[in-house]
Amino acid sequence: VEGNNACGLGALFAGATVGSWYPITPSTSVMNAFEKWCNKYRVDPDTGKKNFAIVQAEDELAAIGMVLGATWNGARAFTATSGPGVSLMSEFLGLSYFAEIPAVLIDVQRSGPSTGMPTRTQQSDVLAAAFASHGDTKHILLFPANPTECFDFTVIAFDLAERFQTAVIMLTDLDLGMNDHLCKPFAWDEEKKYDRGKVLSAKDLDEMSFGRYLDVDGDGIPYRTIPGTHPTKGSFFTRGSSRDEYAKYTEDGDVYARNMDRLVKKWNTAKTHVPAPEITIHNPNAKIGIIYFGTSSYAAQETVDLLKEKNILVNEMRMLSFPFSDEVKQFIDQHEQIFVIEQNRDAQFRSLLMIELDINPNKLMKVLQYNGMPITAAFIYQSMMSQIK
C-alpha cells in the first residue's frame, strides 16, 4: 500500500481500536505493549474475535495515513514514533488539522537532528510537533512526566482528538520510554465515558441541514458524521483542500479566511479543555519563577529545595499541555524572572511561550541541557545561580 493510499486501508478497520506504526527507537515498545494488552483485554472470550487491529506499515507516512483513515471511519486509532517519524508525518498531520480528522500520536523523543543519538534522550521535538506541516497549523500537545501520566494522558489524548477533530501529540522521551521510573499504580475508572465529540446520528441528520464545516455552536468545532450512519445523508468525503462550510471546493479567499478563522476559534476553545498547568506558589512575594515539563520535572522540583537552602524562594509551574491557558500568562506576569527548563539546545519551549503569549524575551531565562543524558538538579541549580539577578 502506498503512503498516499493509506487512509483507504485505515478505513477498513472501523469499529476497532487501531495501532499503526513503523518501528523506530525508542518508541517501538509502545506498540509492543499495546499488542500485549489488546490480546488480553480486547478479545471476546466467547468467540475469540479480536476487536483491535495492529499494522506494521512500510513507513511513517503510511502509518499516520492509516490512522487518519481509521478515525475518519469511526475507529479510535493512534501511532507511535520518534523525531524522524514526526518529520515524515508532517503532511498527514496537516491533513488532520485542516480536514479535521482525529488522530493520536505518541512521540518518544530522542536526540536529533537527523539520526542524532538514537539511544539518548532530549526534549527537542517541541516546535516540530506544535507546528507540524506547512501553512498555518497548530497541534494540541500533552507533556506527561511519568509512566502513570503516560497512561492517563493517552486516555485524555483520544478524548481531545475526537472532541476537537484534530491531531493530539503526546511528547514523552527516551528517558521516560526506556528507563525504569517509580510511579503510582495505574487505575481505571470503570464508569469512564468516552468523549466522541460532536458526532451526528441518523436521527440528527433527518432533522437538520448538515454542513460539515459549519460552526453551529460558536466554539469553532463543527459536527461530523461517521460513514454508514445514514443511507443517504452525511459526510462521506473529507477535503484537505480549501472548501466552504458545506465541504464544497472553493478558492474564494474570503471563504478560505473564514475557515481559517474558525480553526483559530476552535484552538481558543481547546485552551479551556486541555490539562491545566500545575502551579505551586511557595511565596506570593517571590520574584523568581520556574517553568518545566515532562521528565525535567523531578530535577526541577529538587532544585527548588536546593535554592531554598540558599534562602532563594521560587514559585514553580509544571506545564502539562499546549495550547497555553490564561494561567500561564498570569504566572509569568507575576514574576520578574522566569527560568524555562528544557532538554534541547535552542530553547524550543521558551520560544513557544514567546510566540504564543507575546512574552518579552528578556524575562525568560534559559536552562538548557542537550547532551543526551537526563537533566539533573545540580545542573539546573548551577545554571540558575549564574543568572539570578
C-alpha positions in Angstrom: 0.0 0.0 0.0 1.5 3.4 -1.0 1.6 6.0 1.7 -0.8 8.3 -0.2 -3.4 5.5 -0.3 -3.0 4.5 3.4 -6.1 6.4 4.5 -8.2 4.0 2.5 -6.6 1.0 4.2 -7.2 2.6 7.6 -10.9 2.9 6.8 -11.2 -0.9 6.7 -10.6 -1.0 10.4 -13.7 0.9 11.5 -15.1 -0.1 14.9 -11.8 -1.4 16.2 -9.0 0.1 18.2 -6.2 0.6 15.7 -2.5 1.0 16.1 -0.4 1.6 13.0 3.3 2.3 13.2 6.7 1.9 11.7 9.4 0.6 14.1 11.8 3.3 15.4 13.9 3.6 18.6 12.8 4.4 21.2 9.0 4.1 20.5 8.6 0.5 19.4 7.9 -0.7 22.9 4.7 1.4 22.9 3.3 -0.8 20.2 4.6 -4.0 21.7 2.8 -3.1 25.0 -0.3 -2.2 23.1 -0.4 -5.6 21.3 0.2 -7.4 24.6 -2.7 -5.7 26.4 -5.0 -5.9 23.4 -4.5 -9.7 23.3 -5.6 -9.7 27.0 -8.4 -7.2 27.1 -9.8 -6.8 23.6 -10.5 -10.4 22.6 -14.1 -11.7 23.0 -13.9 -14.6 25.5 -16.8 -16.4 23.8 -16.0 -16.0 20.2 -12.3 -15.3 20.3 -12.9 -12.3 18.0 -10.3 -9.6 18.3 -11.6 -6.0 18.5 -8.3 -4.4 17.5 -6.0 -4.0 14.6 -2.3 -3.6 14.6 -0.5 -2.8 11.4 3.3 -2.5 10.8 3.3 -0.1 7.9 6.0 0.2 5.3 7.0 3.7 6.5 5.9 6.5 8.8 3.8 8.2 6.1 1.7 5.1 5.7 1.4 4.6 9.4 -0.2 8.0 10.1 -2.3 7.8 6.9 -3.8 4.5 8.2 -4.6 6.2 11.5 -6.5 9.0 9.7 -8.4 6.6 7.6 -9.4 4.5 10.6 -10.5 7.5 12.7 -12.4 9.1 9.8 -14.3 5.8 9.6 -15.2 5.7 13.3 -12.4 3.8 15.0 -10.1 5.2 17.6 -6.6 5.0 16.2 -3.0 6.1 17.0 0.6 5.7 16.1 3.9 6.0 17.9 7.2 7.3 16.6 10.2 9.4 17.4 11.5 12.7 15.9 12.4 11.4 12.4 8.9 10.0 12.1 7.3 13.3 13.1 9.2 14.9 10.2 7.9 12.4 7.8 4.3 12.5 9.1 4.0 16.3 8.9 2.0 16.4 5.7 -0.6 14.0 7.1 -0.7 15.9 10.3 -1.6 19.0 8.3 -4.4 17.0 6.7 -5.7 16.1 10.2 -5.7 19.7 11.2 -7.3 21.1 8.0 -9.7 18.4 7.1 -10.5 18.0 10.9 -9.8 14.3 11.3 -9.0 12.9 14.8 -5.6 11.3 15.4 -3.3 10.5 18.3 0.4 10.4 18.0 2.9 9.4 20.7 6.3 10.9 20.1 9.0 9.3 22.2 11.7 11.9 21.7 15.3 11.2 21.2 18.4 13.2 20.3 18.4 14.8 16.9 18.6 16.2 14.3 18.7 13.6 11.6 19.6 10.2 13.1 21.2 12.1 16.0 21.8 9.8 19.0 19.0 7.2 18.8 19.7 5.8 22.3 19.9 9.2 24.1 17.1 11.5 25.4 16.1 15.0 24.6 13.0 17.3 24.6 13.8 18.6 21.1 10.6 17.9 19.1 8.5 20.6 20.8 8.4 23.1 17.9 8.3 20.4 15.2 5.3 18.8 16.9 3.5 22.1 17.8 3.6 23.4 14.2 3.9 20.2 12.2 3.0 20.7 8.5 3.3 23.6 6.1 0.9 26.6 6.3 -0.7 27.9 9.5 -1.0 24.8 11.6 -1.1 24.2 15.4 -1.5 20.9 17.3 -2.6 20.0 20.8 0.4 18.7 22.8 0.5 16.8 26.1 3.5 16.5 28.4 3.5 13.5 30.8 6.2 13.3 33.4 6.0 9.6 34.5 4.5 6.3 33.4 1.2 6.8 35.2 0.7 10.1 33.3 1.6 8.4 30.1 -1.3 6.0 30.7 -3.7 8.8 31.9 -2.7 11.3 29.2 -3.2 8.8 26.4 -6.9 8.4 27.5 -7.1 12.2 27.5 -5.5 12.4 24.1 -8.2 10.2 22.5 -11.0 12.3 24.0 -9.4 15.6 22.9 -8.7 14.3 19.4 -12.3 13.4 18.9 -13.7 16.4 20.7 -11.7 18.8 18.6 -11.4 16.6 15.5 -7.7 17.1 15.2 -4.3 15.5 15.9 -3.2 15.3 19.5 0.5 14.6 20.1 1.8 13.3 23.4 5.5 14.1 23.9 7.4 11.6 26.0 11.1 10.9 25.6 13.7 8.1 25.8 14.3 8.6 29.5 10.7 8.0 30.2 10.1 5.5 27.4 13.1 3.1 28.1 14.2 3.7 31.7 12.6 2.5 34.9 10.6 5.0 36.9 8.7 4.8 40.2 5.1 5.9 39.8 1.6 5.5 41.2 -0.2 2.3 40.1 -2.3 2.6 37.0 -6.0 2.9 37.8 -9.0 2.7 35.6 -12.5 4.2 36.2 -15.0 1.5 35.1 -17.6 4.3 34.8 -15.4 6.2 32.3 -17.4 7.7 29.4 -15.5 8.3 26.2 -15.9 11.7 24.7 -16.5 11.0 21.0 -17.2 14.7 20.3 -19.8 16.1 18.0 -20.9 13.0 16.1 -24.3 13.1 14.5 -26.7 10.2 14.4 -29.1 9.2 11.6 -31.9 10.8 13.5 -29.9 14.0 13.8 -29.3 14.1 10.0 -33.0 13.6 9.3 -33.9 16.6 11.4 -31.3 19.2 10.2 -29.5 20.7 7.3 -26.0 19.4 7.7 -22.8 21.4 6.9 -19.6 19.5 7.6 -17.6 22.7 8.4 -20.4 24.9 9.9 -19.8 26.4 13.3 -23.3 25.9 14.8 -22.4 26.4 18.5 -20.0 29.3 18.3 -17.0 27.3 19.7 -15.3 26.7 16.3 -16.0 22.9 16.4 -18.2 21.6 13.6 -20.3 18.4 13.6 -19.1 15.3 11.9 -20.7 12.0 10.8 -19.3 8.5 10.5 -19.7 6.8 7.1 -22.7 4.4 7.1 -24.6 6.2 9.8 -27.3 7.2 7.3 -28.1 5.6 4.0 -28.2 8.8 2.0 -27.1 11.7 4.3 -23.9 12.7 6.0 -20.3 13.5 5.1 -18.6 10.7 3.2 -15.9 12.9 1.7 -13.3 14.8 3.5 -11.4 17.6 1.9 -7.8 18.5 2.5 -8.2 21.5 0.2 -10.0 24.8 0.6 -13.7 24.4 0.9 -16.8 26.2 2.2 -18.9 25.3 5.2 -20.6 22.5 3.2 -17.3 20.9 2.0 -17.6 22.3 -1.5 -14.3 23.1 -3.0 -13.5 26.8 -3.4 -10.6 29.2 -3.9 -12.6 32.2 -2.8 -10.2 34.0 -0.5 -12.9 35.3 1.9 -14.3 31.8 2.3 -10.8 30.4 2.9 -10.1 33.1 5.5 -13.4 32.4 7.2 -12.5 28.8 7.7 -9.0 29.6 9.0 -10.5 32.0 11.5 -12.9 29.3 12.7 -10.0 27.0 13.3 -8.4 29.7 15.5 -11.7 29.9 17.4 -11.6 26.1 17.9 -8.0 26.4 19.1 -9.0 29.0 21.7 -11.8 26.7 22.8 -9.2 24.0 23.3 -7.4 26.2 25.8 -10.1 25.5 28.4 -10.2 21.8 27.8 -6.6 20.7 27.9 -5.0 19.8 31.2 -4.2 22.9 33.2 -0.7 23.6 34.4 0.3 22.6 37.9 1.2 25.9 39.8 2.9 25.8 43.2 3.2 29.2 44.9 5.8 28.8 47.7 5.8 32.5 48.4 3.4 35.1 46.9 6.2 37.7 47.1 8.8 35.5 45.2 10.3 37.3 42.2 11.5 34.2 40.5 9.5 31.5 38.8 10.5 28.3 37.0 8.7 26.6 34.2 9.3 22.9 33.3 7.6 20.0 31.7 7.9 16.2 31.2 11.0 14.4 32.5 12.6 17.6 33.6 10.0 17.8 36.4 11.7 15.9 39.2 15.1 17.5 38.8 13.4 20.9 38.7 11.4 20.2 41.9 14.6 19.1 43.6 16.2 22.3 42.5 13.6 24.3 44.4 14.7 22.6 47.6 18.4 23.4 46.8 17.6 27.1 46.2 15.6 27.2 49.5 18.7 26.2 51.4 20.3 29.4 50.0 17.2 31.4 51.0 16.2 31.9 47.4 12.5 31.4 47.1 11.0 30.5 43.8 7.5 29.5 42.6 7.0 26.8 40.0 4.7 25.8 37.2 4.7 22.4 35.5 3.3 22.5 32.0 1.0 19.7 31.1 -0.3 20.8 27.7 -0.4 23.2 24.7 -2.3 25.4 23.9 -1.5 27.6 26.9 -4.3 28.5 29.2 -4.7 32.0 30.7 -3.0 30.8 34.0 0.4 30.5 32.1 0.5 34.2 31.2 -0.7 35.2 34.6 2.1 33.2 36.3 4.8 34.8 34.0 3.4 38.3 34.6 3.6 37.8 38.4 7.4 37.3 38.4 10.4 39.3 37.4 12.5 36.4 36.2 11.2 33.1 34.7 13.6 30.2 34.2 12.4 27.9 31.5 14.0 24.4 32.0 14.2 22.1 29.0 16.4 19.5 27.4 17.3 20.9 24.0 19.8 23.4 22.5 17.6 26.0 21.0 15.2 26.8 23.9 12.2 25.5 22.0 9.7 25.7 24.8 10.8 29.2 25.7 10.3 30.1 22.0 6.8 28.6 22.1 5.9 30.8 25.1 7.3 33.9 23.4 5.4 33.1 20.1 2.0 32.3 21.7 1.9 34.7 24.7 4.0 37.6 23.3 6.4 37.5 26.2 9.4 39.8 26.5 12.4 37.5 25.7 14.5 39.3 28.4 12.2 37.9 31.1 12.6 34.3 30.1 15.9 32.8 31.2 17.3 29.7 29.5 18.2 26.5 31.4 19.2 24.1 28.6 20.8 20.6 28.7 21.2 18.7 25.5 24.0 16.1 26.0 21.5 13.2 25.7 21.6 12.4 29.4 18.6 13.0 31.8 18.8 16.5 33.3 19.9 16.8 36.9 19.1 19.1 39.8 22.8 20.0 40.1 22.8 21.2 36.5 19.7 23.3 36.9 20.9 24.8 40.2 24.2 25.9 38.7 22.6 27.3 35.6 20.1 29.3 37.6 22.6 30.6 40.2 24.7 32.0 37.3 21.8 34.0 36.0 19.7 35.1 39.1 19.7 38.9 39.4 
